[in-house]
Amino acid sequence: MNSLAPWHIVVILIVGLVLFGSKRLPDSARSLGRSLRIFKSEMKELNKDETKPDQDGNSSTDK
């Protein structure tokens, strides 16, 4: 009940095709992929900055 059945995925794909059209769908998918890549890299940088020690040698999460 909690998982998607194969026909759910087909319905989602058809709705996406109707909303965006066959011409804009690849561009939209490419744009979404770029956005996710940027978001993931920013999250990695944020986590790296949080675990980076301060000048005093203490981590910034201890404050």
PQR file of N, CA, C, O and H, with PARSE charges and radii, in Angstrom:
ATOM      1  N   MET A   1       0.824  -1.198   0.000 -0.4000 1.5000
ATOM      2  CA  MET A   1       0.000   0.000   0.000 -0.0000 2.0000
ATOM      3  C   MET A   1       0.863   1.254   0.000  0.5500 1.7000
ATOM      4  O   MET A   1       0.482   2.262  -0.595 -0.5500 1.4000
ATOM      5  N   ASN A   2       2.017   1.209   0.657 -0.4000 1.5000
ATOM      6  CA  ASN A   2       2.877   2.388   0.732 -0.0000 2.0000
ATOM      7  C   ASN A   2       3.775   2.557  -0.481  0.5500 1.7000
ATOM      8  O   ASN A   2       4.317   3.642  -0.691 -0.5500 1.4000
ATOM      9  H   ASN A   2       2.326   0.390   1.141  0.4000 1.0000
ATOM     10  N   SER A   3       3.948   1.513  -1.287 -0.4000 1.5000
ATOM     11  CA  SER A   3       4.841   1.630  -2.435 -0.0000 2.0000
ATOM     12  C   SER A   3       4.061   1.962  -3.701  0.5500 1.7000
ATOM     13  O   SER A   3       2.846   1.783  -3.779 -0.5500 1.4000
ATOM     14  H   SER A   3       3.507   0.632  -1.116  0.4000 1.0000
ATOM     15  N   LEU A   4       4.794   2.445  -4.674 -0.4000 1.5000
ATOM     16  CA  LEU A   4       4.172   2.784  -5.957 -0.0000 2.0000
ATOM     17  C   LEU A   4       4.036   1.536  -6.815  0.5500 1.7000
ATOM     18  O   LEU A   4       4.995   0.787  -6.994 -0.5500 1.4000
ATOM     19  H   LEU A   4       5.782   2.590  -4.611  0.4000 1.0000
ATOM     20  N   ALA A   5       2.867   1.325  -7.329 -0.4000 1.5000
ATOM     21  CA  ALA A   5       2.647   0.232  -8.274 -0.0000 2.0000
ATOM     22  C   ALA A   5       3.122   0.697  -9.648  0.5500 1.7000
ATOM     23  O   ALA A   5       3.212   1.900  -9.893 -0.5500 1.4000
ATOM     24  H   ALA A   5       2.088   1.935  -7.183  0.4000 1.0000
ATOM     25  N   PRO A   6       3.425  -0.230 -10.538 -0.5600 1.5000
ATOM     26  CA  PRO A   6       3.898   0.170 -11.875  0.2800 2.0000
ATOM     27  C   PRO A   6       2.928   1.088 -12.606  0.5500 1.7000
ATOM     28  O   PRO A   6       3.362   1.972 -13.344 -0.5500 1.4000
ATOM     29  N   TRP A   7       1.642   0.902 -12.420 -0.4000 1.5000
ATOM     30  CA  TRP A   7       0.695   1.768 -13.124 -0.0000 2.0000
ATOM     31  C   TRP A   7       0.688   3.175 -12.552  0.5500 1.7000
ATOM     32  O   TRP A   7       0.320   4.116 -13.255 -0.5500 1.4000
ATOM     33  H   TRP A   7       1.289   0.184 -11.820  0.4000 1.0000
ATOM     34  N   HIS A   8       1.088   3.349 -11.279 -0.4000 1.5000
ATOM     35  CA  HIS A   8       1.230   4.693 -10.716 -0.0000 2.0000
ATOM     36  C   HIS A   8       2.315   5.472 -11.465  0.5500 1.7000
ATOM     37  O   HIS A   8       2.146   6.646 -11.795 -0.5500 1.4000
ATOM     38  H   HIS A   8       1.387   2.584 -10.708  0.4000 1.0000
ATOM     39  N   ILE A   9       3.431   4.786 -11.722 -0.4000 1.5000
ATOM     40  CA  ILE A   9       4.541   5.431 -12.420 -0.0000 2.0000
ATOM     41  C   ILE A   9       4.128   5.807 -13.843  0.5500 1.7000
ATOM     42  O   ILE A   9       4.492   6.872 -14.341 -0.5500 1.4000
ATOM     43  H   ILE A   9       3.568   3.832 -11.454  0.4000 1.0000
ATOM     44  N   VAL A  10       3.371   4.929 -14.490 -0.4000 1.5000
ATOM     45  CA  VAL A  10       2.900   5.221 -15.854 -0.0000 2.0000
ATOM     46  C   VAL A  10       1.999   6.450 -15.850  0.5500 1.7000
ATOM     47  O   VAL A  10       2.110   7.304 -16.729 -0.5500 1.4000
ATOM     48  H   VAL A  10       3.075   4.064 -14.086  0.4000 1.0000
ATOM     49  N   VAL A  11       1.117   6.542 -14.876 -0.4000 1.5000
ATOM     50  CA  VAL A  11       0.209   7.696 -14.789 -0.0000 2.0000
ATOM     51  C   VAL A  11       1.009   8.973 -14.550  0.5500 1.7000
ATOM     52  O   VAL A  11       0.715  10.005 -15.152 -0.5500 1.4000
ATOM     53  H   VAL A  11       1.026   5.848 -14.162  0.4000 1.0000
ATOM     54  N   ILE A  12       2.003   8.919 -13.689 -0.4000 1.5000
ATOM     55  CA  ILE A  12       2.838  10.093 -13.416 -0.0000 2.0000
ATOM     56  C   ILE A  12       3.582  10.526 -14.674  0.5500 1.7000
ATOM     57  O   ILE A  12       3.671  11.721 -14.956 -0.5500 1.4000
ATOM     58  H   ILE A  12       2.242   8.080 -13.199  0.4000 1.0000
ATOM     59  N   LEU A  13       4.116   9.575 -15.431 -0.4000 1.5000
ATOM     60  CA  LEU A  13       4.814   9.901 -16.672 -0.0000 2.0000
ATOM     61  C   LEU A  13       3.878  10.517 -17.703  0.5500 1.7000
ATOM     62  O   LEU A  13       4.257  11.464 -18.393 -0.5500 1.4000
ATOM     63  H   LEU A  13       4.045   8.605 -15.201  0.4000 1.0000
ATOM     64  N   ILE A  14       2.673   9.999 -17.815 -0.4000 1.5000
ATOM     65  CA  ILE A  14       1.707  10.554 -18.767 -0.0000 2.0000
ATOM     66  C   ILE A  14       1.317  11.972 -18.372  0.5500 1.7000
ATOM     67  O   ILE A  14       1.228  12.853 -19.227 -0.5500 1.4000
ATOM     68  H   ILE A  14       2.365   9.230 -17.254  0.4000 1.0000
ATOM     69  N   VAL A  15       1.085  12.196 -17.091 -0.4000 1.5000
ATOM     70  CA  VAL A  15       0.738  13.548 -16.629 -0.0000 2.0000
ATOM     71  C   VAL A  15       1.892  14.512 -16.900  0.5500 1.7000
ATOM     72  O   VAL A  15       1.661  15.643 -17.329 -0.5500 1.4000
ATOM     73  H   VAL A  15       1.158  11.481 -16.396  0.4000 1.0000
ATOM     74  N   GLY A  16       3.116  14.083 -16.658 -0.4000 1.5000
ATOM     75  CA  GLY A  16       4.276  14.925 -16.936 -0.0000 2.0000
ATOM     76  C   GLY A  16       4.403  15.243 -18.412  0.5500 1.7000
ATOM     77  O   GLY A  16       4.731  16.369 -18.785 -0.5500 1.4000
ATOM     78  H   GLY A  16       3.303  13.165 -16.311  0.4000 1.0000
ATOM     79  N   LEU A  17       4.146  14.260 -19.247 -0.4000 1.5000
ATOM     80  CA  LEU A  17       4.206  14.476 -20.686 -0.0000 2.0000
ATOM     81  C   LEU A  17       3.138  15.449 -21.150  0.5500 1.7000
ATOM     82  O   LEU A  17       3.390  16.282 -22.021 -0.5500 1.4000
ATOM     83  H   LEU A  17       3.879  13.345 -18.944  0.4000 1.0000
ATOM     84  N   VAL A  18       1.943  15.349 -20.575 -0.4000 1.5000
ATOM     85  CA  VAL A  18       0.859  16.256 -20.942 -0.0000 2.0000
ATOM     86  C   VAL A  18       1.150  17.676 -20.458  0.5500 1.7000
ATOM     87  O   VAL A  18       0.909  18.639 -21.187 -0.5500 1.4000
ATOM     88  H   VAL A  18       1.738  14.672 -19.868  0.4000 1.0000
ATOM     89  N   LEU A  19       1.663  17.813 -19.241 -0.4000 1.5000
ATOM     90  CA  LEU A  19       1.929  19.138 -18.687 -0.0000 2.0000
ATOM     91  C   LEU A  19       3.076  19.852 -19.398  0.5500 1.7000
ATOM     92  O   LEU A  19       2.967  21.037 -19.714 -0.5500 1.4000
ATOM     93  H   LEU A  19       1.858  17.032 -18.649  0.4000 1.0000
ATOM     94  N   PHE A  20       4.165  19.148 -19.650 -0.4000 1.5000
ATOM     95  CA  PHE A  20       5.356  19.791 -20.181 -0.0000 2.0000
ATOM     96  C   PHE A  20       5.509  19.627 -21.685  0.5500 1.7000
ATOM     97  O   PHE A  20       6.212  20.420 -22.312 -0.5500 1.4000
ATOM     98  H   PHE A  20       4.254  18.185 -19.393  0.4000 1.0000
ATOM     99  N   GLY A  21       4.886  18.643 -22.273 -0.4000 1.5000
ATOM    100  CA  GLY A  21       5.041  18.403 -23.698 -0.0000 2.0000
ATOM    101  C   GLY A  21       6.323  17.651 -23.988  0.5500 1.7000
ATOM    102  O   GLY A  21       7.249  17.645 -23.178 -0.5500 1.4000
ATOM    103  H   GLY A  21       4.315  17.999 -21.763  0.4000 1.0000
ATOM    104  N   SER A  22       6.370  17.023 -25.141 -0.4000 1.5000
ATOM    105  CA  SER A  22       7.530  16.190 -25.462 -0.0000 2.0000
ATOM    106  C   SER A  22       8.767  17.023 -25.764  0.5500 1.7000
ATOM    107  O   SER A  22       9.882  16.514 -25.648 -0.5500 1.4000
ATOM    108  H   SER A  22       5.617  17.029 -25.799  0.4000 1.0000
ATOM    109  N   LYS A  23       8.610  18.272 -26.142 -0.4000 1.5000
ATOM    110  CA  LYS A  23       9.755  19.132 -26.463 -0.0000 2.0000
ATOM    111  C   LYS A  23      10.435  19.660 -25.203  0.5500 1.7000
ATOM    112  O   LYS A  23      11.663  19.712 -25.134 -0.5500 1.4000
ATOM    113  H   LYS A  23       7.704  18.686 -26.235  0.4000 1.0000
ATOM    114  N   ARG A  24       9.653  20.045 -24.222 -0.4000 1.5000
ATOM    115  CA  ARG A  24      10.225  20.660 -23.014 -0.0000 2.0000
ATOM    116  C   ARG A  24      10.612  19.648 -21.952  0.5500 1.7000
ATOM    117  O   ARG A  24      11.356  19.992 -21.034 -0.5500 1.4000
ATOM    118  H   ARG A  24       8.655  20.002 -24.278  0.4000 1.0000
ATOM    119  N   LEU A  25      10.134  18.410 -22.041 -0.4000 1.5000
ATOM    120  CA  LEU A  25      10.396  17.422 -21.001 -0.0000 2.0000
ATOM    121  C   LEU A  25      11.891  17.129 -20.824  0.5500 1.7000
ATOM    122  O   LEU A  25      12.354  17.122 -19.683 -0.5500 1.4000
ATOM    123  H   LEU A  25       9.529  18.130 -22.786  0.4000 1.0000
ATOM    124  N   PRO A  26      12.675  16.886 -21.887 -0.5600 1.5000
ATOM    125  CA  PRO A  26      14.117  16.658 -21.680  0.2800 2.0000
ATOM    126  C   PRO A  26      14.830  17.861 -21.062  0.5500 1.7000
ATOM    127  O   PRO A  26      15.709  17.696 -20.216 -0.5500 1.4000
ATOM    128  N   ASP A  27      14.455  19.064 -21.482 -0.4000 1.5000
ATOM    129  CA  ASP A  27      15.070  20.266 -20.910 -0.0000 2.0000
ATOM    130  C   ASP A  27      14.721  20.407 -19.437  0.5500 1.7000
ATOM    131  O   ASP A  27      15.564  20.798 -18.630 -0.5500 1.4000
ATOM    132  H   ASP A  27      13.742  19.198 -22.170  0.4000 1.0000
ATOM    133  N   SER A  28      13.486  20.090 -19.088 -0.4000 1.5000
ATOM    134  CA  SER A  28      13.066  20.170 -17.688 -0.0000 2.0000
ATOM    135  C   SER A  28      13.806  19.145 -16.843  0.5500 1.7000
ATOM    136  O   SER A  28      14.224  19.455 -15.727 -0.5500 1.4000
ATOM    137  H   SER A  28      12.801  19.772 -19.744  0.4000 1.0000
ATOM    138  N   ALA A  29      13.974  17.928 -17.354 -0.4000 1.5000
ATOM    139  CA  ALA A  29      14.702  16.893 -16.624 -0.0000 2.0000
ATOM    140  C   ALA A  29      16.167  17.281 -16.451  0.5500 1.7000
ATOM    141  O   ALA A  29      16.747  17.068 -15.386 -0.5500 1.4000
ATOM    142  H   ALA A  29      13.634  17.676 -18.260  0.4000 1.0000
ATOM    143  N   ARG A  30      16.760  17.845 -17.487 -0.4000 1.5000
ATOM    144  CA  ARG A  30      18.158  18.284 -17.412 -0.0000 2.0000
ATOM    145  C   ARG A  30      18.327  19.397 -16.381  0.5500 1.7000
ATOM    146  O   ARG A  30      19.286  19.402 -15.609 -0.5500 1.4000
ATOM    147  H   ARG A  30      16.290  18.018 -18.352  0.4000 1.0000
ATOM    148  N   SER A  31      17.396  20.328 -16.379 -0.4000 1.5000
ATOM    149  CA  SER A  31      17.436  21.427 -15.424 -0.0000 2.0000
ATOM    150  C   SER A  31      17.269  20.922 -13.994  0.5500 1.7000
ATOM    151  O   SER A  31      17.942  21.395 -13.077 -0.5500 1.4000
ATOM    152  H   SER A  31      16.618  20.324 -17.007  0.4000 1.0000
ATOM    153  N   LEU A  32      16.373  19.965 -13.813 -0.4000 1.5000
ATOM    154  CA  LEU A  32      16.174  19.379 -12.481 -0.0000 2.0000
ATOM    155  C   LEU A  32      17.438  18.667 -12.011  0.5500 1.7000
ATOM    156  O   LEU A  32      17.814  18.776 -10.844 -0.5500 1.4000
ATOM    157  H   LEU A  32      15.826  19.581 -14.558  0.4000 1.0000
ATOM    158  N   GLY A  33      18.089  17.943 -12.907 -0.4000 1.5000
ATOM    159  CA  GLY A  33      19.336  17.258 -12.560 -0.0000 2.0000
ATOM    160  C   GLY A  33      20.425  18.230 -12.150  0.5500 1.7000
ATOM    161  O   GLY A  33      21.144  17.991 -11.180 -0.5500 1.4000
ATOM    162  H   GLY A  33      17.783  17.855 -13.855  0.4000 1.0000
ATOM    163  N   ARG A  34      20.549  19.326 -12.885 -0.4000 1.5000
ATOM    164  CA  ARG A  34      21.545  20.344 -12.528 -0.0000 2.0000
ATOM    165  C   ARG A  34      21.249  20.951 -11.167  0.5500 1.7000
ATOM    166  O   ARG A  34      22.151  21.160 -10.357 -0.5500 1.4000
ATOM    167  H   ARG A  34      19.965  19.520 -13.673  0.4000 1.0000
ATOM    168  N   SER A  35      19.980  21.231 -10.927 -0.4000 1.5000
ATOM    169  CA  SER A  35      19.588  21.822  -9.642 -0.0000 2.0000
ATOM    170  C   SER A  35      19.893  20.878  -8.492  0.5500 1.7000
ATOM    171  O   SER A  35      20.383  21.308  -7.448 -0.5500 1.4000
ATOM    172  H   SER A  35      19.247  21.061 -11.585  0.4000 1.0000
ATOM    173  N   LEU A  36      19.609  19.596  -8.674 -0.4000 1.5000
ATOM    174  CA  LEU A  36      19.906  18.627  -7.621 -0.0000 2.0000
ATOM    175  C   LEU A  36      21.401  18.505  -7.384  0.5500 1.7000
ATOM    176  O   LEU A  36      21.842  18.381  -6.241 -0.5500 1.4000
ATOM    177  H   LEU A  36      19.211  19.246  -9.522  0.4000 1.0000
ATOM    178  N   ARG A  37      22.193  18.540  -8.465 -0.4000 1.5000
ATOM    179  CA  ARG A  37      23.644  18.466  -8.322 -0.0000 2.0000
ATOM    180  C   ARG A  37      24.180  19.664  -7.534  0.5500 1.7000
ATOM    181  O   ARG A  37      25.035  19.508  -6.662 -0.5500 1.4000
ATOM    182  H   ARG A  37      21.835  18.641  -9.394  0.4000 1.0000
ATOM    183  N   ILE A  38      23.674  20.854  -7.847 -0.4000 1.5000
ATOM    184  CA  ILE A  38      24.088  22.063  -7.133 -0.0000 2.0000
ATOM    185  C   ILE A  38      23.683  21.984  -5.672  0.5500 1.7000
ATOM    186  O   ILE A  38      24.464  22.330  -4.786 -0.5500 1.4000
ATOM    187  H   ILE A  38      22.979  20.980  -8.555  0.4000 1.0000
ATOM    188  N   PHE A  39      22.459  21.528  -5.420 -0.4000 1.5000
ATOM    189  CA  PHE A  39      21.970  21.415  -4.046 -0.0000 2.0000
ATOM    190  C   PHE A  39      22.832  20.447  -3.244  0.5500 1.7000
ATOM    191  O   PHE A  39      23.191  20.736  -2.102 -0.5500 1.4000
ATOM    192  H   PHE A  39      21.825  21.247  -6.140  0.4000 1.0000
ATOM    193  N   LYS A  40      23.169  19.294  -3.837 -0.4000 1.5000
ATOM    194  CA  LYS A  40      23.988  18.315  -3.133 -0.0000 2.0000
ATOM    195  C   LYS A  40      25.374  18.861  -2.830  0.5500 1.7000
ATOM    196  O   LYS A  40      25.908  18.630  -1.745 -0.5500 1.4000
ATOM    197  H   LYS A  40      22.878  19.059  -4.764  0.4000 1.0000
ATOM    198  N   SER A  41      25.961  19.584  -3.780 -0.4000 1.5000
ATOM    199  CA  SER A  41      27.298  20.133  -3.535 -0.0000 2.0000
ATOM    200  C   SER A  41      27.262  21.205  -2.457  0.5500 1.7000
ATOM    201  O   SER A  41      28.181  21.297  -1.643 -0.5500 1.4000
ATOM    202  H   SER A  41      25.528  19.772  -4.662  0.4000 1.0000
ATOM    203  N   GLU A  42      26.211  22.015  -2.444 -0.4000 1.5000
ATOM    204  CA  GLU A  42      26.077  23.030  -1.396 -0.0000 2.0000
ATOM    205  C   GLU A  42      25.886  22.379  -0.026  0.5500 1.7000
ATOM    206  O   GLU A  42      26.416  22.874   0.969 -0.5500 1.4000
ATOM    207  H   GLU A  42      25.465  21.940  -3.105  0.4000 1.0000
ATOM    208  N   MET A  43      25.141  21.285   0.037 -0.4000 1.5000
ATOM    209  CA  MET A  43      24.950  20.589   1.313 -0.0000 2.0000
ATOM    210  C   MET A  43      26.268  19.992   1.798  0.5500 1.7000
ATOM    211  O   MET A  43      26.552  20.015   2.995 -0.5500 1.4000
ATOM    212  H   MET A  43      24.711  20.883  -0.771  0.4000 1.0000
ATOM    213  N   LYS A  44      27.078  19.456   0.878 -0.4000 1.5000
ATOM    214  CA  LYS A  44      28.381  18.920   1.259 -0.0000 2.0000
ATOM    215  C   LYS A  44      29.270  20.023   1.813  0.5500 1.7000
ATOM    216  O   LYS A  44      29.943  19.830   2.825 -0.5500 1.4000
ATOM    217  H   LYS A  44      26.847  19.437  -0.095  0.4000 1.0000
ATOM    218  N   GLU A  45      29.277  21.184   1.153 -0.4000 1.5000
ATOM    219  CA  GLU A  45      30.077  22.313   1.617 -0.0000 2.0000
ATOM    220  C   GLU A  45      29.600  22.782   2.992  0.5500 1.7000
ATOM    221  O   GLU A  45      30.415  23.102   3.857 -0.5500 1.4000
ATOM    222  H   GLU A  45      28.731  21.341   0.330  0.4000 1.0000
ATOM    223  N   LEU A  46      28.295  22.823   3.189 -0.4000 1.5000
ATOM    224  CA  LEU A  46      27.745  23.233   4.473 -0.0000 2.0000
ATOM    225  C   LEU A  46      28.165  22.269   5.572  0.5500 1.7000
ATOM    226  O   LEU A  46      28.556  22.696   6.658 -0.5500 1.4000
ATOM    227  H   LEU A  46      27.633  22.563   2.486  0.4000 1.0000
ATOM    228  N   ASN A  47      28.088  20.975   5.298 -0.4000 1.5000
ATOM    229  CA  ASN A  47      28.504  19.982   6.294 -0.0000 2.0000
ATOM    230  C   ASN A  47      29.995  20.057   6.544  0.5500 1.7000
ATOM    231  O   ASN A  47      30.442  19.878   7.677 -0.5500 1.4000
ATOM    232  H   ASN A  47      27.771  20.628   4.416  0.4000 1.0000
ATOM    233  N   LYS A  48      30.776  20.321   5.499 -0.4000 1.5000
ATOM    234  CA  LYS A  48      32.221  20.435   5.660 -0.0000 2.0000
ATOM    235  C   LYS A  48      32.560  21.653   6.518  0.5500 1.7000
ATOM    236  O   LYS A  48      33.451  21.591   7.365 -0.5500 1.4000
ATOM    237  H   LYS A  48      30.412  20.467   4.579  0.4000 1.0000
ATOM    238  N   ASP A  49      31.842  22.767   6.297 -0.4000 1.5000
ATOM    239  CA  ASP A  49      32.083  23.977   7.069 -0.0000 2.0000
ATOM    240  C   ASP A  49      31.698  23.795   8.529  0.5500 1.7000
ATOM    241  O   ASP A  49      32.348  24.352   9.413 -0.5500 1.4000
ATOM    242  H   ASP A  49      31.118  22.817   5.609  0.4000 1.0000
ATOM    243  N   GLU A  50      30.650  23.022   8.791 -0.4000 1.5000
ATOM    244  CA  GLU A  50      30.217  22.798  10.176 -0.0000 2.0000
ATOM    245  C   GLU A  50      31.198  21.943  10.948  0.5500 1.7000
ATOM    246  O   GLU A  50      31.386  22.152  12.146 -0.5500 1.4000
ATOM    247  H   GLU A  50      30.122  22.570   8.072  0.4000 1.0000
ATOM    248  N   THR A  51      31.829  20.982  10.287 -0.4000 1.5000
ATOM    249  CA  THR A  51      32.759  20.099  10.989 -0.0000 2.0000
ATOM    250  C   THR A  51      34.181  20.636  10.980  0.5500 1.7000
ATOM    251  O   THR A  51      35.053  20.065  11.635 -0.5500 1.4000
ATOM    252  H   THR A  51      31.676  20.812   9.313  0.4000 1.0000
ATOM    253  N   LYS A  52      34.437  21.721  10.254 -0.4000 1.5000
ATOM    254  CA  LYS A  52      35.768  22.323  10.205 -0.0000 2.0000
ATOM    255  C   LYS A  52      36.071  22.994  11.543  0.5500 1.7000
ATOM    256  O   LYS A  52      35.248  23.762  12.040 -0.5500 1.4000
ATOM    257  H   LYS A  52      33.728  22.185   9.722  0.4000 1.0000
ATOM    258  N   PRO A  53      37.227  22.722  12.132 -0.5600 1.5000
ATOM    259  CA  PRO A  53      37.553  23.340  13.422  0.2800 2.0000
ATOM    260  C   PRO A  53      37.781  24.852  13.292  0.5500 1.7000
ATOM    261  O   PRO A  53      38.233  25.340  12.257 -0.5500 1.4000
ATOM    262  N   ASP A  54      37.456  25.580  14.371 -0.4000 1.5000
ATOM    263  CA  ASP A  54      37.696  27.011  14.410 -0.0000 2.0000
ATOM    264  C   ASP A  54      39.187  27.287  14.583  0.5500 1.7000
ATOM    265  O   ASP A  54      40.002  26.366  14.626 -0.5500 1.4000
ATOM    266  H   ASP A  54      37.089  25.184  15.212  0.4000 1.0000
ATOM    267  N   GLN A  55      39.525  28.558  14.680 -0.4000 1.5000
ATOM    268  CA  GLN A  55      40.927  28.939  14.875 -0.0000 2.0000
ATOM    269  C   GLN A  55      41.421  28.491  16.242  0.5500 1.7000
ATOM    270  O   GLN A  55      42.616  28.248  16.410 -0.5500 1.4000
ATOM    271  H   GLN A  55      38.863  29.307  14.644  0.4000 1.0000
ATOM    272  N   ASP A  56      40.531  28.376  17.224 -0.4000 1.5000
ATOM    273  CA  ASP A  56      40.911  27.956  18.563 -0.0000 2.0000
ATOM    274  C   ASP A  56      41.122  26.454  18.650  0.5500 1.7000
ATOM    275  O   ASP A  56      41.621  25.970  19.667 -0.5500 1.4000
ATOM    276  H   ASP A  56      39.560  28.573  17.087  0.4000 1.0000
ATOM    277  N   GLY A  57      40.761  25.703  17.624 -0.4000 1.5000
ATOM    278  CA  GLY A  57      40.893  24.262  17.658 -0.0000 2.0000
ATOM    279  C   GLY A  57      39.604  23.573  18.062  0.5500 1.7000
ATOM    280  O   GLY A  57      39.538  22.344  18.073 -0.5500 1.4000
ATOM    281  H   GLY A  57      40.355  26.096  16.798  0.4000 1.0000
ATOM    282  N   ASN A  58      38.570  24.349  18.397 -0.4000 1.5000
ATOM    283  CA  ASN A  58      37.278  23.771  18.751 -0.0000 2.0000
ATOM    284  C   ASN A  58      36.419  23.685  17.508  0.5500 1.7000
ATOM    285  O   ASN A  58      36.494  24.539  16.625 -0.5500 1.4000
ATOM    286  H   ASN A  58      38.624  25.348  18.388  0.4000 1.0000
ATOM    287  N   SER A  59      35.601  22.646  17.445 -0.4000 1.5000
ATOM    288  CA  SER A  59      34.702  22.563  16.287 -0.0000 2.0000
ATOM    289  C   SER A  59      33.554  23.532  16.505  0.5500 1.7000
ATOM    290  O   SER A  59      33.209  23.843  17.645 -0.5500 1.4000
ATOM    291  H   SER A  59      35.540  21.952  18.162  0.4000 1.0000
ATOM    292  N   SER A  60      32.959  24.012  15.419 -0.4000 1.5000
ATOM    293  CA  SER A  60      31.908  25.005  15.511 -0.0000 2.0000
ATOM    294  C   SER A  60      30.611  24.430  16.062  0.5500 1.7000
ATOM    295  O   SER A  60      29.725  25.190  16.452 -0.5500 1.4000
ATOM    296  H   SER A  60      33.239  23.759  14.492  0.4000 1.0000
ATOM    297  N   THR A  61      30.477  23.107  16.102 -0.4000 1.5000
ATOM    298  CA  THR A  61      29.259  22.489  16.637 -0.0000 2.0000
ATOM    299  C   THR A  61      29.267  22.423  18.153  0.5500 1.7000
ATOM    300  O   THR A  61      28.240  22.134  18.767 -0.5500 1.4000
ATOM    301  H   THR A  61      31.196  22.489  15.784  0.4000 1.0000
ATOM    302  N   ASP A  62      30.428  22.691  18.769 -0.4000 1.5000
ATOM    303  CA  ASP A  62      30.511  22.642  20.250 -0.0000 2.0000
ATOM    304  C   ASP A  62      29.972  23.888  20.885  0.5500 1.7000
ATOM    305  O   ASP A  62      29.723  23.888  22.090 -0.5500 1.4000
ATOM    306  H   ASP A  62      31.262  22.926  18.270  0.4000 1.0000
ATOM    307  N   LYS A  63      29.779  24.953  20.142 -0.4000 1.5000
ATOM    308  CA  LYS A  63      29.366  26.225  20.709 -0.0000 2.0000
ATOM    309  C   LYS A  63      27.916  26.254  21.053  0.5500 1.7000
ATOM    310  O   LYS A  63      27.418  27.266  21.544 -0.5500 1.4000
ATOM    311  H   LYS A  63      29.982  24.953  19.163  0.4000 1.0000
TER
END
